[in-house]
Amino acid sequence: MPFANLKVPADTLTPESKKKLIDAVTDAYGERARATTLVLVEEVPDGGWGLGGNVLTAEMLGRS
């Protein structure tokens, strides 16, 4: 069973954009795997990201 775990910043995707993302990932695995492809979209709260030991926030990324 193909599995994709996507982590995105919280409150950045609409329900429609989540659907498009899930569809695109599912399509990438191909028709044979469609019925068993699991895509999990997890929303990470602001400050829940880190790079190089530094906590990243929406403000730091220019998103606020």
FENZI-V850748 format. One record per pair of residues at least 12 apart in sequence whose ideal C-beta (glycine too) atoms are under 6 Angstrom apart, sorted by the first residue. I is the first residue (numbers start at 1). J is the second residue. D is the distance in whole Angstrom. If there is no record, write none. Layout:
BEGIN
i=I j=J d=D
i=I j=J d=D
END
This chain:
BEGIN
i=1 j=36 d=4
i=2 j=29 d=4
i=2 j=33 d=5
i=2 j=37 d=5
i=3 j=38 d=5
i=4 j=25 d=5
i=4 j=39 d=5
i=5 j=40 d=5
i=6 j=41 d=5
i=7 j=42 d=5
i=7 j=44 d=5
i=8 j=43 d=6
i=10 j=43 d=4
i=10 j=45 d=5
i=18 j=41 d=6
i=22 j=39 d=5
i=25 j=39 d=5
i=46 j=58 d=5
END
